[in-house]
Amino acid sequence: MSKPASSNLAALRADIAEHIQLWEVPARILATPHGMAVLADFLATQPDEWISIAEACDLLHTTAQNLQGMIFRGHVRSLPNPRPTGRRQNVRLVSRTDILAQQQRRCAAAAAPKPGPERGA
């Protein structure tokens, strides 16, 4: 006797969410109903890792446009939000880990000693 199709899909979704890096999957695939279900399952396993663009902008003290540039250049991973709230900045989610790494990089760059004039002996 075979398993019902819904349990096969649930097992497949769990396997995909566990083994695939979803931020590398094309958005057109994630936009399908099954893709959104896989994405929702994946996000449920990491509830604190993926944050809204608005929250990321607050953490970095930057604009959404600058953050979009970081996403485009591959400095910050992003995923479509399976449950957008209607605000434009809630359409995508970004990796909190990547945002904190950008924040540390900025702090390190600001704290780096500035080269000054050489002092003679």
MMTF fields as JSON, N, C-alpha, C and O atoms, coordinates in Angstrom:
{
  "mmtfVersion": "1.0.0",
  "mmtfProducer": "UNKNOWN",
  "numBonds": 483,
  "numAtoms": 484,
  "numGroups": 121,
  "numChains": 1,
  "numModels": 1,
  "chainsPerModel": [1],
  "groupsPerChain": [121],
  "chainIdList": ["A"],
  "bondAtomList": [4, 2, 8, 6, 12, 10, 16, 14, 20, 18, 24, 22, 28, 26, 32, 30, 36, 34, 40, 38, 44, 42, 48, 46, 52, 50, 56, 54, 60, 58, 64, 62, 68, 66, 72, 70, 76, 74, 80, 78, 84, 82, 88, 86, 92, 90, 96, 94, 100, 98, 104, 102, 108, 106, 112, 110, 116, 114, 120, 118, 124, 122, 128, 126, 132, 130, 136, 134, 140, 138, 144, 142, 148, 146, 152, 150, 156, 154, 160, 158, 164, 162, 168, 166, 172, 170, 176, 174, 180, 178, 184, 182, 188, 186, 192, 190, 196, 194, 200, 198, 204, 202, 208, 206, 212, 210, 216, 214, 220, 218, 224, 222, 228, 226, 232, 230, 236, 234, 240, 238, 244, 242, 248, 246, 252, 250, 256, 254, 260, 258, 264, 262, 268, 266, 272, 270, 276, 274, 280, 278, 284, 282, 288, 286, 292, 290, 296, 294, 300, 298, 304, 302, 308, 306, 312, 310, 316, 314, 320, 318, 324, 322, 328, 326, 332, 330, 336, 334, 340, 338, 344, 342, 348, 346, 352, 350, 356, 354, 360, 358, 364, 362, 368, 366, 372, 370, 376, 374, 380, 378, 384, 382, 388, 386, 392, 390, 396, 394, 400, 398, 404, 402, 408, 406, 412, 410, 416, 414, 420, 418, 424, 422, 428, 426, 432, 430, 436, 434, 440, 438, 444, 442, 448, 446, 452, 450, 456, 454, 460, 458, 464, 462, 468, 466, 472, 470, 476, 474, 480, 478],
  "bondOrderList": [1, 1, 1, 1, 1, 1, 1, 1, 1, 1, 1, 1, 1, 1, 1, 1, 1, 1, 1, 1, 1, 1, 1, 1, 1, 1, 1, 1, 1, 1, 1, 1, 1, 1, 1, 1, 1, 1, 1, 1, 1, 1, 1, 1, 1, 1, 1, 1, 1, 1, 1, 1, 1, 1, 1, 1, 1, 1, 1, 1, 1, 1, 1, 1, 1, 1, 1, 1, 1, 1, 1, 1, 1, 1, 1, 1, 1, 1, 1, 1, 1, 1, 1, 1, 1, 1, 1, 1, 1, 1, 1, 1, 1, 1, 1, 1, 1, 1, 1, 1, 1, 1, 1, 1, 1, 1, 1, 1, 1, 1, 1, 1, 1, 1, 1, 1, 1, 1, 1, 1],
  "groupList": [{"groupName": "MET", "atomNameList": ["N", "CA", "C", "O"], "elementList": ["N", "C", "C", "O"], "formalChargeList": [0, 0, 0, 0], "bondAtomList": [1, 0, 2, 1, 3, 2], "bondOrderList": [1, 1, 2], "singleLetterCode": "M", "chemCompType": "L-PEPTIDE LINKING"}, {"groupName": "SER", "atomNameList": ["N", "CA", "C", "O"], "elementList": ["N", "C", "C", "O"], "formalChargeList": [0, 0, 0, 0], "bondAtomList": [1, 0, 2, 1, 3, 2], "bondOrderList": [1, 1, 2], "singleLetterCode": "S", "chemCompType": "L-PEPTIDE LINKING"}, {"groupName": "LYS", "atomNameList": ["N", "CA", "C", "O"], "elementList": ["N", "C", "C", "O"], "formalChargeList": [0, 0, 0, 0], "bondAtomList": [1, 0, 2, 1, 3, 2], "bondOrderList": [1, 1, 2], "singleLetterCode": "K", "chemCompType": "L-PEPTIDE LINKING"}, {"groupName": "PRO", "atomNameList": ["N", "CA", "C", "O"], "elementList": ["N", "C", "C", "O"], "formalChargeList": [0, 0, 0, 0], "bondAtomList": [1, 0, 2, 1, 3, 2], "bondOrderList": [1, 1, 2], "singleLetterCode": "P", "chemCompType": "L-PEPTIDE LINKING"}, {"groupName": "ALA", "atomNameList": ["N", "CA", "C", "O"], "elementList": ["N", "C", "C", "O"], "formalChargeList": [0, 0, 0, 0], "bondAtomList": [1, 0, 2, 1, 3, 2], "bondOrderList": [1, 1, 2], "singleLetterCode": "A", "chemCompType": "L-PEPTIDE LINKING"}, {"groupName": "ASN", "atomNameList": ["N", "CA", "C", "O"], "elementList": ["N", "C", "C", "O"], "formalChargeList": [0, 0, 0, 0], "bondAtomList": [1, 0, 2, 1, 3, 2], "bondOrderList": [1, 1, 2], "singleLetterCode": "N", "chemCompType": "L-PEPTIDE LINKING"}, {"groupName": "LEU", "atomNameList": ["N", "CA", "C", "O"], "elementList": ["N", "C", "C", "O"], "formalChargeList": [0, 0, 0, 0], "bondAtomList": [1, 0, 2, 1, 3, 2], "bondOrderList": [1, 1, 2], "singleLetterCode": "L", "chemCompType": "L-PEPTIDE LINKING"}, {"groupName": "ARG", "atomNameList": ["N", "CA", "C", "O"], "elementList": ["N", "C", "C", "O"], "formalChargeList": [0, 0, 0, 0], "bondAtomList": [1, 0, 2, 1, 3, 2], "bondOrderList": [1, 1, 2], "singleLetterCode": "R", "chemCompType": "L-PEPTIDE LINKING"}, {"groupName": "ASP", "atomNameList": ["N", "CA", "C", "O"], "elementList": ["N", "C", "C", "O"], "formalChargeList": [0, 0, 0, 0], "bondAtomList": [1, 0, 2, 1, 3, 2], "bondOrderList": [1, 1, 2], "singleLetterCode": "D", "chemCompType": "L-PEPTIDE LINKING"}, {"groupName": "ILE", "atomNameList": ["N", "CA", "C", "O"], "elementList": ["N", "C", "C", "O"], "formalChargeList": [0, 0, 0, 0], "bondAtomList": [1, 0, 2, 1, 3, 2], "bondOrderList": [1, 1, 2], "singleLetterCode": "I", "chemCompType": "L-PEPTIDE LINKING"}, {"groupName": "GLU", "atomNameList": ["N", "CA", "C", "O"], "elementList": ["N", "C", "C", "O"], "formalChargeList": [0, 0, 0, 0], "bondAtomList": [1, 0, 2, 1, 3, 2], "bondOrderList": [1, 1, 2], "singleLetterCode": "E", "chemCompType": "L-PEPTIDE LINKING"}, {"groupName": "HIS", "atomNameList": ["N", "CA", "C", "O"], "elementList": ["N", "C", "C", "O"], "formalChargeList": [0, 0, 0, 0], "bondAtomList": [1, 0, 2, 1, 3, 2], "bondOrderList": [1, 1, 2], "singleLetterCode": "H", "chemCompType": "L-PEPTIDE LINKING"}, {"groupName": "GLN", "atomNameList": ["N", "CA", "C", "O"], "elementList": ["N", "C", "C", "O"], "formalChargeList": [0, 0, 0, 0], "bondAtomList": [1, 0, 2, 1, 3, 2], "bondOrderList": [1, 1, 2], "singleLetterCode": "Q", "chemCompType": "L-PEPTIDE LINKING"}, {"groupName": "TRP", "atomNameList": ["N", "CA", "C", "O"], "elementList": ["N", "C", "C", "O"], "formalChargeList": [0, 0, 0, 0], "bondAtomList": [1, 0, 2, 1, 3, 2], "bondOrderList": [1, 1, 2], "singleLetterCode": "W", "chemCompType": "L-PEPTIDE LINKING"}, {"groupName": "VAL", "atomNameList": ["N", "CA", "C", "O"], "elementList": ["N", "C", "C", "O"], "formalChargeList": [0, 0, 0, 0], "bondAtomList": [1, 0, 2, 1, 3, 2], "bondOrderList": [1, 1, 2], "singleLetterCode": "V", "chemCompType": "L-PEPTIDE LINKING"}, {"groupName": "THR", "atomNameList": ["N", "CA", "C", "O"], "elementList": ["N", "C", "C", "O"], "formalChargeList": [0, 0, 0, 0], "bondAtomList": [1, 0, 2, 1, 3, 2], "bondOrderList": [1, 1, 2], "singleLetterCode": "T", "chemCompType": "L-PEPTIDE LINKING"}, {"groupName": "GLY", "atomNameList": ["N", "CA", "C", "O"], "elementList": ["N", "C", "C", "O"], "formalChargeList": [0, 0, 0, 0], "bondAtomList": [1, 0, 2, 1, 3, 2], "bondOrderList": [1, 1, 2], "singleLetterCode": "G", "chemCompType": "PEPTIDE LINKING"}, {"groupName": "PHE", "atomNameList": ["N", "CA", "C", "O"], "elementList": ["N", "C", "C", "O"], "formalChargeList": [0, 0, 0, 0], "bondAtomList": [1, 0, 2, 1, 3, 2], "bondOrderList": [1, 1, 2], "singleLetterCode": "F", "chemCompType": "L-PEPTIDE LINKING"}, {"groupName": "CYS", "atomNameList": ["N", "CA", "C", "O"], "elementList": ["N", "C", "C", "O"], "formalChargeList": [0, 0, 0, 0], "bondAtomList": [1, 0, 2, 1, 3, 2], "bondOrderList": [1, 1, 2], "singleLetterCode": "C", "chemCompType": "L-PEPTIDE LINKING"}],
  "groupTypeList": [0, 1, 2, 3, 4, 1, 1, 5, 6, 4, 4, 6, 7, 4, 8, 9, 4, 10, 11, 9, 12, 6, 13, 10, 14, 3, 4, 7, 9, 6, 4, 15, 3, 11, 16, 0, 4, 14, 6, 4, 8, 17, 6, 4, 15, 12, 3, 8, 10, 13, 9, 1, 9, 4, 10, 4, 18, 8, 6, 6, 11, 15, 15, 4, 12, 5, 6, 12, 16, 0, 9, 17, 7, 16, 11, 14, 7, 1, 6, 3, 5, 3, 7, 3, 15, 16, 7, 7, 12, 5, 14, 7, 6, 14, 1, 7, 15, 8, 9, 6, 4, 12, 12, 12, 7, 7, 18, 4, 4, 4, 4, 4, 3, 2, 3, 16, 3, 10, 7, 16, 4],
  "groupIdList": [1, 2, 3, 4, 5, 6, 7, 8, 9, 10, 11, 12, 13, 14, 15, 16, 17, 18, 19, 20, 21, 22, 23, 24, 25, 26, 27, 28, 29, 30, 31, 32, 33, 34, 35, 36, 37, 38, 39, 40, 41, 42, 43, 44, 45, 46, 47, 48, 49, 50, 51, 52, 53, 54, 55, 56, 57, 58, 59, 60, 61, 62, 63, 64, 65, 66, 67, 68, 69, 70, 71, 72, 73, 74, 75, 76, 77, 78, 79, 80, 81, 82, 83, 84, 85, 86, 87, 88, 89, 90, 91, 92, 93, 94, 95, 96, 97, 98, 99, 100, 101, 102, 103, 104, 105, 106, 107, 108, 109, 110, 111, 112, 113, 114, 115, 116, 117, 118, 119, 120, 121],
  "secStructList": [7, 7, 7, 7, 2, 2, 2, 2, 2, 2, 2, 2, 2, 2, 2, 2, 2, 2, 2, 1, 7, 4, 4, 4, 1, 7, 2, 2, 2, 2, 6, 1, 2, 2, 2, 2, 2, 2, 2, 2, 2, 2, 2, 2, 2, 7, 6, 6, 6, 3, 3, 3, 2, 2, 2, 2, 2, 2, 2, 2, 6, 7, 7, 2, 2, 2, 2, 2, 2, 2, 2, 2, 6, 6, 1, 1, 7, 3, 3, 3, 7, 1, 1, 7, 7, 1, 1, 4, 4, 4, 1, 3, 3, 3, 3, 2, 2, 2, 2, 2, 2, 2, 2, 2, 2, 2, 2, 2, 2, 2, 2, 1, 7, 7, 7, 7, 7, 7, 7, 7, 7],
  "xCoordList": [0.841, 0.0, 0.884, 1.822, 0.61, 1.453, 0.974, -0.174, 1.888, 1.565, 0.655, 0.705, -0.173, -0.964, -0.049, 1.054, -0.522, 0.277, 0.662, 1.761, -0.219, 0.087, 1.263, 2.063, 1.389, 2.522, 3.81, 4.882, 3.707, 4.882, 5.361, 6.562, 4.423, 4.79, 5.395, 6.366, 4.85, 5.391, 6.817, 7.685, 7.062, 8.404, 9.365, 10.505, 8.912, 9.743, 10.05, 11.191, 9.042, 9.248, 10.251, 11.114, 10.156, 11.088, 12.507, 13.462, 12.647, 13.961, 14.556, 15.741, 13.744, 14.228, 14.652, 15.726, 13.821, 14.126, 15.397, 16.1, 15.695, 16.873, 18.151, 19.215, 18.085, 19.301, 19.597, 20.67, 18.704, 18.932, 19.107, 18.409, 20.022, 20.191, 19.191, 19.431, 18.07, 16.954, 17.272, 16.646, 18.233, 18.545, 19.217, 19.38, 19.611, 20.194, 19.165, 19.484, 17.95, 16.89, 16.272, 15.991, 16.06, 15.46, 14.11, 13.312, 13.878, 12.652, 11.408, 10.377, 11.472, 10.276, 9.85, 8.671, 10.796, 10.449, 9.841, 8.857, 10.436, 9.906, 8.545, 7.8, 8.2, 6.913, 5.748, 4.59, 6.033, 4.961, 4.354, 5.003, 3.129, 2.527, 3.375, 3.518, 3.935, 4.775, 6.068, 6.537, 6.64, 7.854, 7.627, 8.478, 6.492, 6.172, 5.981, 6.344, 5.416, 5.243, 6.608, 6.833, 7.511, 8.865, 9.56, 10.217, 9.408, 10.021, 9.479, 10.245, 8.18, 7.574, 8.089, 8.351, 8.237, 8.786, 10.223, 10.617, 10.995, 12.393, 12.494, 13.291, 11.695, 11.731, 11.259, 11.707, 10.366, 9.882, 10.99, 10.949, 11.978, 13.089, 14.122, 14.962, 14.071, 15.035, 14.3, 14.512, 13.459, 12.605, 13.35, 12.843, 14.539, 15.277, 16.308, 16.877, 16.553, 17.607, 17.16, 17.975, 15.932, 15.47, 14.604, 13.586, 15.028, 14.364, 13.918, 14.375, 13.028, 12.524, 13.588, 14.538, 13.415, 14.323, 14.262, 15.289, 13.076, 12.945, 13.774, 14.462, 13.716, 14.495, 15.992, 16.779, 16.384, 17.797, 18.298, 19.423, 17.476, 17.853, 18.051, 18.963, 17.205, 17.357, 18.669, 19.36, 19.016, 20.249, 21.49, 22.467, 21.437, 22.603, 22.59, 23.566, 21.504, 21.354, 21.584, 22.386, 20.864, 20.999, 19.621, 18.611, 19.592, 18.327, 18.047, 18.94, 16.804, 16.43, 17.163, 17.509, 17.397, 18.111, 19.546, 20.024, 20.231, 21.591, 21.579, 22.458, 20.59, 20.485, 20.205, 20.754, 19.366, 19.101, 20.388, 20.597, 21.24, 22.533, 23.405, 24.082, 23.391, 24.155, 23.628, 24.399, 22.306, 21.691, 22.104, 22.491, 22.023, 22.356, 23.814, 24.124, 24.712, 26.138, 26.493, 27.633, 25.531, 25.765, 26.366, 26.832, 26.367, 26.899, 25.884, 26.256, 24.609, 23.54, 22.609, 22.141, 22.343, 21.409, 19.973, 19.668, 19.116, 17.709, 16.804, 17.206, 15.572, 14.54, 13.232, 13.026, 12.347, 11.019, 10.277, 10.43, 9.492, 8.702, 7.425, 6.63, 7.205, 5.998, 4.726, 3.623, 4.87, 3.709, 3.937, 4.031, 4.028, 4.255, 3.065, 1.922, 3.345, 2.29, 1.771, 0.972, 2.188, 1.699, 2.668, 2.67, 3.508, 4.51, 5.597, 5.972, 6.094, 7.091, 8.345, 8.951, 8.734, 9.947, 9.749, 10.71, 8.547, 8.308, 8.142, 7.712, 8.479, 8.337, 9.472, 9.291, 10.638, 11.785, 12.266, 12.037, 12.931, 13.575, 15.079, 15.515, 15.861, 17.31, 17.893, 17.263, 19.095, 19.763, 20.282, 21.061, 19.843, 20.327, 21.839, 22.541, 22.347, 23.782, 24.559, 25.58, 24.084, 24.749, 24.679, 25.641, 23.554, 23.401, 24.362, 25.016, 24.455, 25.373, 26.828, 27.654, 27.149, 28.505, 28.803, 29.906, 27.82, 28.003, 28.193, 29.004, 27.453, 27.553, 28.953, 29.55, 29.467, 30.812, 31.866, 32.827, 31.688, 32.633, 32.676, 33.748, 31.505, 31.44, 32.101, 32.814, 31.868, 32.479, 33.993, 34.713, 34.484, 35.924, 36.558, 37.649, 35.871, 36.402, 36.439, 37.367, 35.436, 35.39, 36.437, 36.939, 36.777, 37.724, 39.17, 40.093, 39.371, 40.73, 41.508, 40.967, 42.772, 43.554, 43.757, 44.007, 43.644, 43.829, 45.32, 45.982, 45.858, 47.278, 47.5, 46.755, 48.513, 48.839, 50.209, 50.89, 50.604, 51.926, 53.017, 52.885, 54.045, 55.167, 55.852, 56.046, 56.204, 56.922, 58.414, 58.827, 59.175, 60.632, 61.255, 60.69, 62.416, 63.104, 64.027, 64.672],
  "yCoordList": [-1.176, 0.0, 1.236, 1.319, 2.19, 3.383, 4.476, 4.491, 5.383, 6.518, 7.485, 7.549, 8.238, 9.266, 10.333, 10.566, 10.971, 11.979, 13.119, 13.66, 13.496, 14.616, 14.291, 15.177, 13.032, 12.696, 12.628, 12.96, 12.193, 12.205, 13.636, 13.904, 14.554, 15.961, 16.533, 17.285, 16.197, 16.693, 16.189, 16.946, 14.917, 14.36, 15.03, 15.328, 15.267, 15.938, 17.366, 17.816, 18.083, 19.458, 19.493, 20.37, 18.561, 18.527, 18.25, 18.859, 17.325, 16.997, 18.196, 18.493, 18.878, 20.048, 21.14, 21.722, 21.418, 22.485, 22.185, 23.106, 20.911, 20.543, 20.562, 20.851, 20.266, 20.038, 21.069, 21.026, 21.964, 22.926, 24.312, 24.68, 25.07, 26.452, 27.275, 27.609, 27.594, 28.191, 29.551, 29.944, 30.286, 31.592, 31.469, 32.47, 30.251, 30.029, 29.522, 29.385, 29.246, 28.771, 29.985, 30.994, 29.9, 31.038, 31.436, 30.586, 32.738, 33.269, 32.741, 32.57, 32.479, 32.003, 30.616, 30.27, 29.828, 28.511, 28.676, 28.018, 29.562, 29.783, 30.454, 30.378, 31.113, 31.807, 30.854, 31.265, 29.602, 28.637, 28.244, 28.407, 27.735, 27.327, 26.308, 26.406, 25.331, 24.332, 24.974, 24.666, 25.863, 26.565, 27.399, 27.434, 28.066, 28.869, 27.977, 28.364, 26.79, 25.857, 25.384, 25.307, 25.072, 24.659, 25.805, 25.598, 27.005, 28.185, 28.425, 28.723, 28.297, 28.475, 27.424, 27.74, 26.181, 25.125, 25.442, 25.271, 25.904, 26.253, 27.381, 27.305, 28.419, 29.559, 29.18, 29.767, 28.211, 27.765, 27.088, 27.084, 26.517, 25.869, 26.882, 26.555, 28.117, 29.161, 30.48, 31.447, 30.54, 31.726, 33.013, 34.095, 32.934, 34.149, 34.57, 35.658, 33.729, 34.014, 34.979, 35.769, 34.945, 35.725, 36.889, 36.69, 38.105, 39.32, 40.164, 39.966, 41.098, 41.968, 42.978, 43.236, 43.532, 44.565, 45.779, 46.408, 46.117, 47.261, 47.048, 47.965, 45.849, 45.558, 45.586, 46.084, 45.056, 45.064, 46.493, 46.811, 47.353, 48.759, 49.443, 50.254, 49.118, 49.679, 49.22, 50.017, 47.94, 47.424, 48.065, 48.346, 48.292, 48.844, 50.37, 50.975, 50.98, 52.442, 52.857, 53.744, 52.198, 52.475, 52.498, 52.242, 52.802, 52.855, 51.511, 50.679, 51.319, 50.086, 49.996, 48.903, 51.135, 51.143, 50.632, 49.837, 51.084, 50.588, 49.095, 48.359, 48.652, 47.233, 46.408, 45.317, 46.91, 46.205, 46.054, 45.032, 47.06, 46.962, 45.865, 45.142, 45.738, 44.668, 43.303, 42.367, 43.195, 41.936, 41.642, 40.518, 42.647, 42.476, 42.058, 41.229, 42.635, 42.308, 40.986, 40.533, 40.355, 39.058, 39.144, 38.135, 40.337, 40.483, 40.045, 39.706, 40.054, 39.684, 38.714, 38.997, 37.566, 36.592, 37.062, 37.665, 36.772, 37.137, 36.056, 35.256, 36.06, 35.124, 35.889, 36.894, 35.427, 36.046, 35.735, 34.65, 36.669, 36.46, 35.718, 36.24, 34.508, 33.764, 34.39, 34.061, 35.277, 35.942, 37.458, 38.019, 38.123, 39.569, 40.286, 39.845, 41.39, 42.125, 43.293, 44.08, 43.427, 44.5, 45.659, 46.361, 45.88, 46.932, 46.478, 45.305, 47.392, 47.035, 46.416, 45.519, 46.892, 46.379, 45.001, 44.423, 44.466, 43.138, 42.071, 40.957, 42.4, 41.448, 40.425, 39.294, 40.814, 39.91, 39.836, 40.745, 38.746, 38.574, 38.489, 38.011, 38.947, 38.88, 38.136, 38.03, 37.63, 36.846, 37.763, 38.682, 37.5, 38.27, 38.096, 39.056, 36.889, 36.628, 37.519, 38.095, 37.633, 38.476, 39.95, 40.692, 40.371, 41.765, 42.067, 43.11, 41.171, 41.382, 41.374, 42.108, 40.548, 40.539, 41.88, 42.411, 42.422, 43.733, 44.805, 45.716, 44.696, 45.652, 45.596, 46.637, 44.399, 44.25, 44.789, 45.428, 44.533, 45.03, 46.547, 47.145, 47.17, 48.63, 49.178, 50.18, 48.528, 48.988, 48.846, 49.732, 47.745, 47.523, 48.562, 49.061, 48.884, 49.887, 51.265, 52.04, 51.567, 52.869, 52.961, 54.05, 51.834, 51.833, 51.678, 51.849, 51.358, 51.165, 52.475, 53.546, 52.389, 53.622, 54.269, 53.595, 55.56, 56.309, 56.585, 56.958, 56.414, 56.71, 58.214, 59.028, 58.556, 59.947, 60.275, 59.411, 61.506, 61.893, 61.185, 61.005, 60.814, 60.178, 61.191, 62.346, 60.758, 61.638, 61.331, 60.172, 62.338, 62.164, 62.046, 62.505, 61.431, 61.251, 62.38, 62.36],
  "zCoordList": [0.0, 0.0, 0.0, 0.794, -0.865, -0.972, -0.027, 0.416, 0.264, 1.131, 0.384, -0.845, 1.102, 0.434, -0.15, 0.345, -1.202, -1.894, -0.96, -1.078, -0.032, 0.863, 1.779, 2.079, 2.234, 3.097, 2.283, 2.787, 1.009, 0.146, -0.077, -0.046, -0.303, -0.491, 0.779, 0.708, 1.932, 3.191, 3.398, 3.832, 3.091, 3.229, 2.249, 2.604, 1.024, 0.028, 0.466, 0.352, 0.966, 1.427, 2.569, 2.603, 3.498, 4.631, 4.14, 4.621, 3.175, 2.631, 1.899, 2.051, 1.113, 0.381, 1.352, 1.203, 2.337, 3.294, 4.078, 4.495, 4.279, 5.06, 4.241, 4.788, 2.948, 2.168, 1.082, 0.48, 0.825, -0.258, 0.334, 1.279, -0.209, 0.199, -0.605, -1.765, 0.029, -0.686, -1.286, -2.27, -0.715, -1.284, -2.643, -3.34, -3.035, -4.343, -5.361, -6.542, -4.919, -5.803, -6.513, -5.867, -7.824, -8.53, -7.933, -7.535, -7.881, -7.279, -7.971, -7.32, -9.266, -9.985, -9.497, -9.572, -9.002, -8.461, -7.07, -6.734, -6.264, -4.924, -4.962, -3.985, -6.069, -6.171, -6.433, -6.352, -6.743, -6.964, -5.612, -4.579, -5.604, -4.325, -3.566, -2.347, -4.277, -3.609, -3.11, -2.015, -3.913, -3.503, -2.254, -1.365, -2.183, -0.995, 0.232, 1.343, 0.035, 1.151, 1.654, 2.862, 0.737, 1.117, 1.849, 2.87, 1.315, 1.924, 3.337, 4.253, 3.51, 4.83, 5.812, 6.973, 5.36, 6.212, 6.602, 7.756, 5.633, 5.886, 6.907, 7.842, 6.732, 7.642, 9.04, 10.025, 9.137, 10.445, 11.251, 12.481, 10.559, 11.264, 11.742, 12.58, 11.216, 11.576, 11.836, 11.104, 12.839, 13.014, 13.327, 13.029, 13.92, 14.277, 13.234, 13.332, 12.246, 11.272, 10.176, 9.7, 9.773, 8.623, 9.105, 9.767, 8.761, 9.235, 8.052, 6.927, 8.314, 7.242, 6.835, 7.575, 5.669, 5.182, 6.104, 6.358, 6.608, 7.506, 8.771, 9.22, 9.347, 10.551, 10.25, 11.055, 9.097, 8.709, 8.517, 8.904, 7.926, 7.742, 9.089, 9.251, 10.044, 11.389, 12.027, 12.661, 11.864, 12.452, 11.836, 12.53, 10.521, 9.82, 9.73, 9.286, 10.146, 10.006, 8.554, 8.262, 7.663, 6.239, 5.593, 6.249, 4.326, 3.593, 2.933, 2.777, 2.552, 1.851, 0.512, 0.065, -0.121, -1.404, -1.224, -2.032, -0.173, 0.085, 0.391, -0.057, 1.148, 1.482, 0.23, 0.073, -0.649, -1.912, -2.722, -3.376, -2.678, -3.359, -2.763, -3.493, -1.428, -0.775, -1.179, -1.39, -1.287, -1.724, -3.159, -3.478, -4.025, -5.444, -5.623, -6.479, -4.813, -4.919, -4.24, -4.341, -3.545, -2.918, -1.528, -1.0, -0.915, 0.44, 1.498, 2.622, 1.131, 2.054, 1.332, 0.229, 1.961, 1.38, 1.63, 2.659, 0.674, 0.848, 0.275, -0.57, 0.763, 0.321, 0.178, 0.859, -0.701, -0.735, 0.565, 1.126, 1.03, 2.246, 1.867, 1.085, 2.403, 2.026, 2.603, 2.165, 3.57, 4.176, 4.24, 5.331, 3.081, 3.121, 3.746, 3.621, 4.414, 5.108, 4.292, 4.799, 3.075, 2.219, 2.104, 1.093, 3.14, 3.039, 2.081, 2.067, 1.295, 0.292, 0.917, 0.33, 2.104, 2.726, 3.354, 3.862, 3.333, 3.891, 2.817, 3.114, 1.576, 0.481, 0.493, 0.04, 1.009, 1.097, 2.537, 3.334, 2.852, 4.147, 3.9, 2.852, 4.855, 4.729, 5.927, 6.98, 5.745, 6.78, 7.887, 7.634, 9.106, 10.262, 10.402, 10.719, 10.172, 10.268, 9.305, 9.679, 8.079, 7.087, 7.474, 7.274, 8.023, 8.452, 9.597, 9.592, 10.575, 11.692, 11.229, 11.772, 10.226, 9.667, 8.985, 9.11, 8.268, 7.639, 8.705, 8.538, 9.789, 10.886, 11.516, 11.79, 11.741, 12.304, 11.35, 11.777, 10.061, 9.057, 9.066, 8.984, 9.165, 9.205, 10.461, 10.402, 11.594, 12.855, 12.802, 13.263, 12.247, 12.146, 11.226, 11.503, 10.13, 9.204, 9.858, 9.627, 10.672, 11.337, 12.443, 12.721, 13.081, 14.187, 13.73, 14.525, 12.461, 11.967, 12.08, 11.807, 12.481, 12.599, 11.233, 10.234, 11.222, 9.983, 9.815, 10.784, 8.627, 8.427, 8.591, 8.046, 9.333, 9.566, 9.017, 8.466, 9.167, 8.677, 9.512, 10.723, 8.845, 9.521, 10.432, 10.056, 11.599, 12.535, 12.448, 12.502, 12.321, 12.229, 13.601, 14.594, 13.653, 14.93, 15.264, 16.312]
}
